[in-house]
Amino acid sequence: MGRWGWRVSVIVSRIVSASKSIDKLDFSRNHLIRSRNSPLISEPRNSFLNLRSFSALPVSPRYVEEFEVNNHELDGNQILEALLEDEEAEKISVRAFFLCTSVDLKSLQAENSKYIIPPTSRSSSSNCIALRFCGLPWQTRGAFEDDMRCYRYMVVYQYGSAVLFNVEDHEVDFYLQAVRRHASGLLTEMRKDDYAIKEKPFLVEDMQGGADHIVLRNLDMDSIRIIGSVLGQSIALDYFVSQVDGMVEEFAQINRAMEKTGTFTMDRKKLFQLVGKANSNLADVILKVGLFERSEIAWRDAKYAQILDYLREEYEVAQRFGNLDFKLKFVEHNIHFLQEVLQNRKSDLLEWCIIVLLALENIISIYEIVQESIGN
């Protein structure tokens, strides 16, 4: 039995159990059903929600009397929709982490070769790898082999992000430890973000957005790669924004001190370090994170492009990069200003050195002239 056949069988069994529970609940307590045109009826009816075609037994006329269901009561279609909604409402958790500034993907792949999922394109294999792990039997009870709930997925990116799918809270550290063994530049404070996926096979559209989750008609490996790429970029972007915010705050303090004292104290080495930090952050966002690189998966299929565009809009990737670029321009402007000040200081020092040397030369010349005059 396939995955959807299993789900349909579960739904049918729930409808049958719901029918029995309604009979037991409503009529074991002598609940009375009032018809519009008949007196009170205290006997239970053998049909479920007036579905007479399901019963082959002769039906007494008193059980066949029509009655209208109040607004707060559900008809058959509503109950079926509710059961389908309940069946499809299970969320697959997604957790994104930014734990380092670089991951050696080759060594990570060599250590976990049996868990590697082959890439669907060359570009996806260059900066990330995807791994699939089997879930424990008691954690995947009721799921079939082709069901995504049977597995744990992890997508690791070269720039330091790791995105986990269908992983419980107590399992997170186990998977991240596998990444840390091949990481460099580990952060003292790891950044993380949570998201969720809902799978609804009866969804009319390919995808549908929600609050902190996305609804998909079918969750496959390409969807996981697309979702992981956006979440990995988003959490990495948070880190780089925090780095630039630190530089902005440092320059703000320098400007406040200049406002009070009319000067500033910073050596050229410190300034050059800030220049290098600003340039490396911008290069990492553009080159390593690949914020504006084309996704071949989204390029091949429009439904993945729709997911990619929705998540980029949901996480405001373009706007946040715009804010980052604006802050870097502020830092660049301050760096140029301070460089000019330091250059002017150096020029002033050289000018004073020249003046002192000229003065010494004049003094020596005058001394020689005086000596010659005294000797004559």
C-alpha positions in Angstrom: 0.0 0.0 0.0 1.4 3.4 -0.9 1.6 6.4 1.2 -1.6 8.0 0.0 -3.5 4.7 0.1 -2.5 4.3 3.7 -3.7 7.8 4.4 -7.1 7.1 2.7 -7.5 3.9 4.7 -6.8 5.8 7.9 -9.4 8.5 7.0 -12.0 5.8 6.3 -11.3 4.1 9.6 -11.6 7.4 11.4 -15.0 8.0 9.7 -16.2 4.6 10.9 -14.9 5.2 14.4 -16.4 8.6 14.4 -19.8 7.1 13.5 -19.6 4.6 16.4 -18.5 7.3 18.8 -21.4 9.5 17.8 -23.9 6.7 18.4 -22.4 5.9 21.8 -21.9 9.5 22.8 -25.2 10.9 21.8 -27.6 8.1 22.5 -26.0 6.3 25.5 -26.7 9.4 27.4 -30.3 9.6 26.2 -29.7 12.7 24.1 -32.8 13.6 22.3 -32.9 14.7 18.6 -35.7 17.0 17.7 -37.1 17.0 14.2 -38.7 20.1 12.7 -42.0 18.2 12.0 -41.9 15.4 14.6 -42.0 15.0 18.3 -38.9 14.1 20.4 -37.1 10.9 19.3 -35.2 9.1 21.9 -34.2 6.0 20.0 -30.8 5.9 18.2 -30.6 5.9 14.5 -28.5 3.2 12.7 -27.4 5.5 9.9 -24.4 7.8 10.1 -25.2 11.4 9.2 -28.1 10.3 7.1 -26.0 8.1 4.7 -28.7 5.5 4.1 -27.0 3.8 1.2 -24.4 2.4 3.7 -27.1 0.3 5.5 -28.7 -2.8 4.1 -31.0 -3.3 7.0 -34.7 -2.3 6.9 -35.1 1.1 8.4 -38.1 1.9 10.6 -40.0 5.0 9.4 -39.4 6.7 12.7 -35.7 6.4 12.0 -36.0 7.8 8.5 -37.6 11.0 9.5 -35.8 14.0 8.2 -34.3 16.6 10.5 -32.2 19.7 9.9 -28.8 20.0 11.6 -28.3 23.2 13.5 -25.5 25.6 12.4 -23.2 24.3 15.1 -23.5 20.7 13.9 -21.4 19.2 11.1 -22.6 17.5 8.0 -20.7 14.6 6.3 -18.6 16.8 4.0 -17.5 19.1 6.9 -16.5 16.1 9.0 -14.6 14.6 6.0 -12.8 17.9 5.5 -12.0 18.1 9.2 -10.6 14.6 9.2 -8.5 15.3 6.1 -7.3 18.6 7.7 -6.4 16.7 10.8 -4.6 14.0 8.8 -2.6 16.5 6.8 -1.9 19.0 9.7 1.2 17.2 10.9 4.2 19.6 10.7 7.7 18.6 9.7 10.0 20.8 11.8 12.8 22.7 10.1 15.7 24.1 12.2 18.5 26.3 10.7 21.8 26.9 12.5 24.8 29.0 11.8 27.6 27.5 13.8 30.9 28.4 12.1 32.4 30.4 9.2 33.5 27.5 7.1 32.9 23.7 6.8 35.1 21.2 5.0 32.5 19.5 2.9 34.9 17.0 1.4 35.9 15.5 4.8 32.3 15.6 6.0 31.2 13.8 2.9 33.9 11.2 3.3 33.0 10.5 6.9 29.2 10.2 6.1 29.4 8.7 2.6 26.5 6.2 3.1 24.1 9.0 4.1 24.9 11.4 1.2 22.1 12.1 -1.2 23.5 12.6 -4.7 23.2 16.3 -5.9 20.7 17.1 -8.7 23.0 19.7 -10.2 26.7 20.6 -10.2 26.1 24.0 -8.6 24.4 22.4 -5.6 27.3 20.1 -5.0 29.9 22.9 -4.8 28.7 24.7 -1.7 26.5 22.2 0.1 25.8 18.5 0.7 22.5 16.8 1.7 22.4 13.8 4.1 19.5 11.5 4.9 19.3 9.4 8.1 16.7 6.8 9.0 14.5 7.6 11.9 14.0 5.2 14.8 11.1 2.7 14.4 9.1 4.0 17.4 9.5 7.6 16.1 8.2 6.8 12.6 5.4 4.5 13.5 2.6 4.6 11.0 4.9 5.9 8.2 5.9 3.9 5.1 9.2 3.7 3.4 8.4 6.3 0.8 7.2 8.8 3.5 9.4 11.7 4.3 8.6 11.2 8.0 10.7 8.0 8.0 13.9 10.0 7.6 15.9 12.8 9.1 17.5 15.2 6.6 20.4 17.6 7.1 21.7 20.1 4.5 25.2 21.5 5.3 26.6 24.6 3.6 30.2 25.5 3.1 29.8 28.9 4.6 28.7 27.4 8.0 25.0 26.9 8.0 23.3 23.6 8.7 19.5 23.0 8.2 17.8 20.0 9.9 14.5 18.6 8.7 12.2 16.4 10.9 14.7 16.3 13.8 13.6 16.4 17.4 15.0 18.9 19.9 16.9 16.2 21.8 18.5 15.0 18.5 19.8 18.3 17.3 23.2 18.3 19.1 23.9 14.8 17.8 23.7 16.0 14.2 25.5 19.3 14.8 28.4 17.5 16.3 29.0 15.7 13.0 29.3 19.2 11.4 31.5 20.7 14.1 34.1 18.0 13.6 34.7 19.4 10.1 34.2 23.1 10.9 36.5 26.0 11.3 35.9 29.4 12.9 33.3 28.0 15.4 31.1 30.8 16.8 31.0 31.3 20.6 27.2 31.9 20.2 25.4 29.8 17.6 22.6 31.4 15.8 19.4 29.4 15.0 15.9 29.8 13.5 12.8 27.6 13.4 10.4 26.9 10.6 7.9 24.2 9.6 6.5 22.4 6.6 3.0 21.0 6.2 2.3 18.4 3.5 -1.2 18.4 2.1 -1.6 16.1 -0.9 -5.1 17.4 -1.6 -3.9 21.0 -1.9 -5.1 22.6 -5.1 -2.0 24.7 -5.6 1.6 23.5 -5.4 2.3 25.5 -2.3 0.6 27.8 0.2 2.2 30.2 2.7 1.4 30.4 6.4 2.5 31.8 9.7 6.1 30.4 10.3 5.3 27.5 8.0 4.8 26.6 4.3 2.2 24.2 3.0 3.3 21.9 0.1 1.3 19.5 -1.9 4.3 17.1 -2.1 7.5 17.4 -0.1 10.5 16.0 -2.1 14.2 16.3 -2.0 14.3 19.3 -4.3 11.8 21.1 -2.0 14.1 20.3 0.9 17.1 21.8 -1.0 15.2 24.9 -1.9 13.9 25.5 1.6 17.3 24.7 3.2 19.1 27.1 0.9 16.9 30.1 1.8 16.9 29.3 5.6 20.7 28.7 5.5 21.3 32.0 3.7 18.9 33.9 6.1 20.6 32.7 9.3 24.0 33.4 7.8 22.8 36.9 6.8 21.8 37.5 10.4 25.4 36.8 11.5 26.9 39.1 9.0 24.5 41.9 9.8 25.4 41.6 13.4 29.1 41.9 12.5 28.4 45.0 10.5 26.2 46.4 13.3 29.2 46.0 15.6 31.4 48.1 13.2 28.7 50.7 12.9 28.5 51.0 16.6 32.3 51.3 16.9 32.3 54.1 14.3 29.4 55.8 16.1 31.4 55.9 19.3 34.4 57.4 17.5 32.1 60.1 16.0 30.6 60.9 19.4 34.1 61.2 20.8 35.2 63.5 17.9 32.1 65.6 18.6 33.2 66.2 22.1 37.0 66.5 21.8 37.5 67.5 18.1 39.9 64.6 17.5 40.1 60.8 17.7 42.5 58.2 18.8 43.0 55.3 16.5 46.1 53.9 15.0 46.4 52.8 11.3 46.6 49.1 12.2 43.2 49.2 13.9 41.7 51.1 10.9 43.1 48.7 8.4 41.6 45.8 10.4 38.2 47.4 10.2 38.7 47.9 6.4 39.5 44.2 6.0 36.6 43.1 8.2 34.1 45.2 6.2 35.4 44.0 2.9 35.5 40.3 4.0 31.9 40.4 5.3 30.6 41.8 2.0 32.7 39.2 0.0 31.4 36.4 2.2 27.7 37.4 1.7 28.1 37.7 -2.1 30.5 34.9 -2.9 30.3 32.3 -0.1 26.6 32.6 0.9 25.7 33.1 -2.8 22.8 35.3 -2.0 22.2 36.2 -5.6 23.2 33.0 -7.3 20.7 31.3 -9.6 19.1 28.1 -8.3 19.2 25.4 -11.0 16.3 23.5 -9.3 14.1 26.6 -9.4 15.2 27.3 -13.0 14.1 23.8 -14.1 10.7 23.7 -12.5 8.3 26.6 -11.9 6.9 25.2 -8.7 10.3 25.3 -7.0 10.8 28.8 -8.3 7.5 29.7 -6.6 8.7 28.2 -3.3 12.0 30.1 -3.6 10.4 33.4 -4.4 7.9 33.0 -1.5 10.6 32.2 1.0 12.9 35.0 -0.1 10.0 37.4 0.2 8.9 35.9 3.6 12.4 36.2 5.0 13.0 39.6 3.3 16.3 38.5 2.0 16.6 41.4 -0.6 15.6 44.0 1.9 18.0 42.8 4.6 20.8 42.7 2.1 19.9 46.3 1.2 20.1 47.3 4.8 23.5 45.5 5.1 24.8 47.3 2.0 23.6 50.6 3.4 25.4 50.0 6.7 28.6 48.9 4.9 28.5 52.2 2.9 28.3 54.1 6.1 31.3 52.1 7.4 33.1 52.8 4.1 32.4 56.5 4.4 33.8 56.6 7.9 36.8 54.6 6.9 37.6 57.0 4.1 37.2 60.0 6.3 39.5 58.5 9.0 42.0 57.5 6.4 42.1 61.1 5.2 42.6 62.3 8.7 45.4 59.9 9.4 47.0 60.7 6.1 46.8 64.4 6.9 48.4 63.7 10.3 51.2 61.8 8.5 51.6 64.7 6.0 51.8 67.2 8.9 54.4 65.1 10.6 56.5 64.9 7.4 56.1 68.6 7.0 57.3 69.2 10.5 60.2 66.9 9.9 61.2 68.8 6.8 61.0 72.1 8.7 63.1 70.8 11.5 65.7 69.5 9.0 65.8 72.8 7.2 66.2 74.6 10.5 69.1 72.4 11.5 70.7 73.0 8.1 70.4 76.7 8.5 71.8 76.5 12.0 74.8 74.5 10.8 75.4 76.9 7.9 75.2 79.9 10.3 77.6 78.2 12.7 80.1 77.5 9.8 79.9 81.2 8.7 80.6 82.4 12.3 83.5 80.0 12.6 85.1 81.3 9.4 84.6 84.9 10.4 86.3 84.3 13.8 89.2 82.5 12.2 89.9 85.3 9.8 
